[in-house]
Amino acid sequence: MAATKYQFNLIDSTTRTEQIRQRTAEAIRRHEVKREPRFRSGRESLPVIQMGIHHLLYRLENFRTLGDQLSQVAAGKAEQGLFDPSRREDLSAQAAQHDLLFALAQKGSGESIIPIYEELQRVKKQTDELIIAADGVVVNGNRRLAAMRELFASGTPDFAEFQDVSCVVLPASATEDEIIALEIELQMQPDTKLPYDWTAVALAARALKIRGRSDPAIAAMMNRSVEEIQRFLTMIDGADLYLAEHLHLPQAYNELDETEQAFKQVAIKNLAKSDNTAMREVTRKFDFLLIEHRGTITERAYQLINNIEGNAEFFLDNIAAQWGVDLTASPQPTDAELEISFDEPAPVGGQKNYGALARYLEELGDEKSVRADAARAVEEASVLAGEQGKKKDQAALKFAKAAQQKLAAINLQYASEATFAEMRGVLAGCITQCESLMAQIDERLAGD
């Protein structure tokens, strides 16, 4: 992406607001107005004015950039509070917001949505007015303004027209709630515009909930179903757990590229389940490991998560056997549990200590290769859980045949003698397992 060249030359807020007031009055006198259907149902005529390209402010509360802002702060690339709306007149805040917006202006979506920067570079003129508040803050068109500023800063005569920007001005009486609603209705509805990242939609829905909006109201604003809004809210809760507890990078939302389907499965299959809370807490850790390594595993993370959550006990038993984790050992008591209690201890995962698997994951450490190996093992166990879940009555036979085929593939001629001792122990374990299974078969057949 092209680097930014634009240098800010802001005027003070008093001068800017007075400039807008005077030009607004003149536009109304000349009947240079238009209606915006999404603002107060189009009942008011809004003045159209020209503003110098240097004299407008980016809206720091822009939902499209919220995830990037939080990620910049989390990564230490921006100081805490830099993007707070109270700092909108701060040159450093505006410059940082410009960088984020210009990066977005250079993004398209597939073959149908051309980046704003490329389109303005091609047509060499503004084709639609920005919408600004009475104090000069851009409500709609922040990315366009960033693109026009960069083209103007290039010094090319073709882009001299961008020196003055056409703007529709909202009345000074416009409330923050009205401005937020307008931004969302203009930008966040699914249409032909560059789509918002799922995290931006979810963060916006959460912000609206905090402001007291109901789920149906949010759904209507975003032109989505109530179920979608509720799912987005659960998804962002899951993402926050993943970032804070798994990656230890709270609010680093730029770590969530290509994760929408995965967190949808986490929301539906894990966080929404109340069948066995202790077990779901453990399987969620495996879900997160797969999301972390979504770029290196073979299958799609969301498919593997679906397998795990759809057949949780089978998966956990299988991965425990693969890693040699003892699920029968008593869990280690926490400091809180060491306190005297007269309550009966709650069983964990059907009397199995699945917490041992959680500790195993925690002890993997930060070594990338070790974690990647663990993710591949989880992928394999997840695939088995998925297969077992499809045809449960035939799964055991299928696994037995697969095990036989793998044993038949062992050729000691090419094996290193250094592996013989460990291999013998593995094979002895196979014999024990086979004898146990055959005894169970005999017992079942005798019972029939």
JOLINJO-V127874 format. One record per backbone hydrogen bond with DSSP energy under -0.5 kcal/mol. NH is the residue of the N-H (numbers start at 1). CO is the residue of the C=O. E is the energy in kcal/mol with one decimal. If there is no record, write none. Layout:
nh=NH co=CO e=E
nh=NH co=CO e=E
//
This chain:
nh=16 co=12 e=-2.4
nh=17 co=13 e=-2.7
nh=18 co=14 e=-2.2
nh=19 co=15 e=-2.4
nh=20 co=16 e=-2.3
nh=21 co=17 e=-2.3
nh=22 co=18 e=-2.5
nh=23 co=19 e=-2.2
nh=24 co=20 e=-2.5
nh=25 co=21 e=-2.2
nh=26 co=22 e=-2.0
nh=27 co=23 e=-2.3
nh=28 co=24 e=-2.3
nh=29 co=25 e=-2.1
nh=30 co=26 e=-1.8
nh=31 co=28 e=-1.2
nh=32 co=27 e=-3.1
nh=33 co=31 e=-1.5
nh=34 co=46 e=-2.2
nh=36 co=44 e=-0.5
nh=37 co=35 e=-0.6
nh=39 co=36 e=-2.1
nh=40 co=38 e=-0.6
nh=42 co=36 e=-0.8
nh=42 co=39 e=-2.1
nh=43 co=40 e=-1.8
nh=46 co=34 e=-3.4
nh=46 co=44 e=-0.5
nh=48 co=32 e=-2.7
nh=49 co=47 e=-0.5
nh=49 co=167 e=-2.8
nh=51 co=165 e=-2.6
nh=53 co=163 e=-2.7
nh=55 co=52 e=-2.0
nh=57 co=136 e=-2.6
nh=60 co=58 e=-0.8
nh=62 co=59 e=-1.4
nh=65 co=62 e=-0.8
nh=66 co=62 e=-0.7
nh=67 co=63 e=-0.5
nh=69 co=65 e=-2.7
nh=70 co=66 e=-2.5
nh=71 co=67 e=-2.1
nh=72 co=68 e=-2.4
nh=73 co=69 e=-2.0
nh=74 co=70 e=-2.6
nh=75 co=71 e=-2.2
nh=76 co=73 e=-1.3
nh=77 co=72 e=-2.3
nh=78 co=72 e=-1.2
nh=82 co=79 e=-2.0
nh=84 co=81 e=-1.6
nh=87 co=84 e=-2.8
nh=88 co=85 e=-1.6
nh=90 co=87 e=-1.9
nh=94 co=90 e=-2.3
nh=95 co=91 e=-2.4
nh=96 co=92 e=-2.1
nh=97 co=93 e=-2.3
nh=98 co=94 e=-2.2
nh=99 co=95 e=-1.9
nh=100 co=96 e=-1.6
nh=101 co=97 e=-2.6
nh=102 co=98 e=-3.0
nh=103 co=99 e=-1.8
nh=104 co=100 e=-1.7
nh=105 co=101 e=-2.3
nh=106 co=102 e=-0.8
nh=106 co=103 e=-0.6
nh=107 co=104 e=-1.7
nh=109 co=113 e=-1.8
nh=112 co=109 e=-0.7
nh=113 co=109 e=-1.5
nh=114 co=112 e=-0.7
nh=117 co=105 e=-2.7
nh=119 co=115 e=-2.2
nh=120 co=116 e=-2.6
nh=121 co=117 e=-2.1
nh=122 co=118 e=-1.7
nh=123 co=119 e=-2.7
nh=124 co=120 e=-2.1
nh=130 co=166 e=-2.3
nh=131 co=140 e=-2.3
nh=132 co=130 e=-0.5
nh=132 co=168 e=-3.0
nh=133 co=137 e=-2.8
nh=136 co=133 e=-2.2
nh=138 co=57 e=-3.0
nh=139 co=131 e=-2.7
nh=139 co=137 e=-0.5
nh=140 co=131 e=-1.9
nh=145 co=141 e=-2.5
nh=146 co=142 e=-2.1
nh=147 co=143 e=-2.3
nh=148 co=144 e=-2.8
nh=149 co=145 e=-2.5
nh=150 co=146 e=-1.9
nh=151 co=147 e=-2.3
nh=152 co=148 e=-2.7
nh=153 co=149 e=-2.2
nh=154 co=150 e=-0.8
nh=154 co=151 e=-0.7
nh=155 co=152 e=-1.5
nh=156 co=151 e=-0.5
nh=159 co=156 e=-2.1
nh=160 co=157 e=-1.8
nh=162 co=159 e=-1.5
nh=163 co=160 e=-2.0
nh=164 co=161 e=-1.1
nh=165 co=51 e=-3.6
nh=167 co=49 e=-3.1
nh=168 co=130 e=-3.5
nh=169 co=47 e=-2.4
nh=170 co=132 e=-2.8
nh=170 co=168 e=-0.5
nh=174 co=171 e=-2.0
nh=179 co=175 e=-2.2
nh=180 co=176 e=-2.6
nh=181 co=177 e=-2.5
nh=182 co=178 e=-2.3
nh=183 co=179 e=-2.5
nh=184 co=180 e=-2.4
nh=185 co=181 e=-2.6
nh=186 co=182 e=-2.2
nh=187 co=183 e=-2.3
nh=188 co=184 e=-2.2
nh=189 co=184 e=-0.6
nh=190 co=222 e=-0.6
nh=200 co=197 e=-0.5
nh=201 co=197 e=-1.8
nh=202 co=198 e=-2.5
nh=203 co=199 e=-2.9
nh=204 co=200 e=-2.3
nh=205 co=201 e=-2.4
nh=206 co=202 e=-2.4
nh=207 co=203 e=-2.4
nh=208 co=204 e=-2.4
nh=209 co=205 e=-2.1
nh=210 co=206 e=-2.4
nh=211 co=207 e=-1.5
nh=212 co=209 e=-1.8
nh=213 co=208 e=-2.6
nh=218 co=214 e=-2.5
nh=219 co=215 e=-2.6
nh=220 co=216 e=-2.2
nh=221 co=217 e=-2.1
nh=222 co=218 e=-2.1
nh=223 co=219 e=-0.7
nh=224 co=219 e=-2.5
nh=229 co=225 e=-2.0
nh=230 co=226 e=-2.6
nh=231 co=227 e=-2.2
nh=232 co=228 e=-2.7
nh=233 co=229 e=-2.2
nh=234 co=230 e=-1.9
nh=235 co=231 e=-2.8
nh=236 co=232 e=-2.3
nh=237 co=233 e=-1.4
nh=238 co=234 e=-2.2
nh=239 co=235 e=-2.5
nh=240 co=236 e=-2.2
nh=241 co=237 e=-1.8
nh=242 co=238 e=-2.3
nh=243 co=239 e=-2.7
nh=244 co=240 e=-2.5
nh=245 co=241 e=-2.8
nh=246 co=241 e=-0.9
nh=246 co=242 e=-1.1
nh=247 co=242 e=-2.5
nh=249 co=243 e=-3.9
nh=252 co=249 e=-2.0
nh=253 co=251 e=-1.8
nh=255 co=252 e=-2.1
nh=256 co=253 e=-1.6
nh=257 co=254 e=-0.5
nh=259 co=256 e=-1.0
nh=263 co=259 e=-2.8
nh=264 co=260 e=-1.7
nh=265 co=261 e=-1.8
nh=266 co=262 e=-2.1
nh=267 co=263 e=-2.3
nh=268 co=264 e=-2.5
nh=269 co=265 e=-3.1
nh=270 co=265 e=-0.6
nh=270 co=266 e=-1.4
nh=271 co=266 e=-2.8
nh=272 co=267 e=-1.2
nh=273 co=270 e=-1.3
nh=280 co=276 e=-2.5
nh=281 co=277 e=-2.0
nh=282 co=278 e=-1.2
nh=283 co=279 e=-2.7
nh=284 co=280 e=-2.2
nh=285 co=281 e=-0.8
nh=285 co=282 e=-0.7
nh=286 co=282 e=-1.1
nh=287 co=283 e=-2.4
nh=288 co=284 e=-2.4
nh=289 co=285 e=-1.6
nh=290 co=286 e=-2.0
nh=291 co=287 e=-2.1
nh=292 co=288 e=-2.6
nh=293 co=289 e=-1.5
nh=294 co=291 e=-1.5
nh=296 co=293 e=-1.6
nh=297 co=293 e=-1.8
nh=304 co=300 e=-1.9
nh=305 co=301 e=-2.6
nh=306 co=302 e=-1.9
nh=307 co=303 e=-1.8
nh=308 co=304 e=-2.5
nh=309 co=305 e=-2.8
nh=310 co=306 e=-1.7
nh=311 co=307 e=-1.1
nh=311 co=308 e=-0.6
nh=312 co=309 e=-0.5
nh=315 co=311 e=-2.4
nh=316 co=312 e=-2.8
nh=317 co=313 e=-2.5
nh=318 co=314 e=-2.4
nh=319 co=315 e=-2.8
nh=320 co=316 e=-2.0
nh=321 co=317 e=-2.0
nh=322 co=318 e=-2.1
nh=323 co=319 e=-2.0
nh=324 co=320 e=-0.9
nh=325 co=320 e=-2.6
nh=326 co=324 e=-0.5
nh=327 co=325 e=-0.7
nh=338 co=334 e=-1.2
nh=339 co=336 e=-1.0
nh=349 co=347 e=-0.6
nh=352 co=348 e=-0.8
nh=352 co=349 e=-0.8
nh=353 co=327 e=-3.4
nh=354 co=352 e=-1.6
nh=356 co=353 e=-1.6
nh=357 co=354 e=-1.0
nh=358 co=354 e=-1.3
nh=359 co=355 e=-2.3
nh=360 co=356 e=-1.8
nh=361 co=357 e=-2.2
nh=362 co=358 e=-2.1
nh=363 co=359 e=-1.9
nh=364 co=361 e=-1.5
nh=365 co=362 e=-0.7
nh=371 co=367 e=-2.2
nh=372 co=368 e=-2.6
nh=373 co=369 e=-2.2
nh=374 co=370 e=-2.0
nh=375 co=371 e=-2.3
nh=376 co=372 e=-2.0
nh=377 co=373 e=-2.0
nh=378 co=374 e=-2.3
nh=379 co=375 e=-2.4
nh=380 co=376 e=-2.2
nh=381 co=377 e=-2.3
nh=382 co=378 e=-2.5
nh=383 co=379 e=-2.4
nh=384 co=380 e=-1.9
nh=385 co=381 e=-2.0
nh=386 co=382 e=-2.4
nh=387 co=383 e=-2.5
nh=388 co=384 e=-2.8
nh=389 co=385 e=-1.8
nh=390 co=386 e=-1.1
nh=390 co=387 e=-0.5
nh=391 co=387 e=-1.3
nh=394 co=391 e=-1.4
nh=395 co=391 e=-1.3
nh=396 co=392 e=-0.6
nh=398 co=394 e=-2.1
nh=399 co=395 e=-2.6
nh=400 co=396 e=-2.2
nh=401 co=397 e=-2.3
nh=402 co=398 e=-2.1
nh=403 co=399 e=-2.5
nh=404 co=400 e=-2.2
nh=405 co=401 e=-2.3
nh=406 co=402 e=-2.0
nh=407 co=403 e=-2.3
nh=408 co=404 e=-2.3
nh=409 co=405 e=-1.0
nh=410 co=407 e=-1.4
nh=412 co=410 e=-0.5
nh=414 co=411 e=-1.1
nh=415 co=412 e=-0.6
nh=419 co=416 e=-2.0
nh=420 co=417 e=-1.2
nh=421 co=417 e=-0.5
nh=423 co=419 e=-2.8
nh=424 co=420 e=-2.8
nh=425 co=421 e=-1.6
nh=426 co=422 e=-2.1
nh=427 co=423 e=-2.9
nh=428 co=424 e=-2.4
nh=429 co=425 e=-1.9
nh=430 co=426 e=-1.9
nh=431 co=427 e=-2.4
nh=432 co=428 e=-2.3
nh=433 co=429 e=-2.4
nh=434 co=430 e=-3.0
nh=435 co=431 e=-2.8
nh=436 co=432 e=-2.2
nh=437 co=433 e=-2.3
nh=438 co=434 e=-2.7
nh=439 co=435 e=-2.1
nh=440 co=436 e=-1.9
nh=441 co=437 e=-2.2
nh=442 co=438 e=-2.6
nh=443 co=439 e=-2.3
nh=444 co=440 e=-2.3
nh=445 co=441 e=-2.8
nh=446 co=442 e=-2.5
nh=447 co=443 e=-1.8
nh=448 co=444 e=-1.3
//
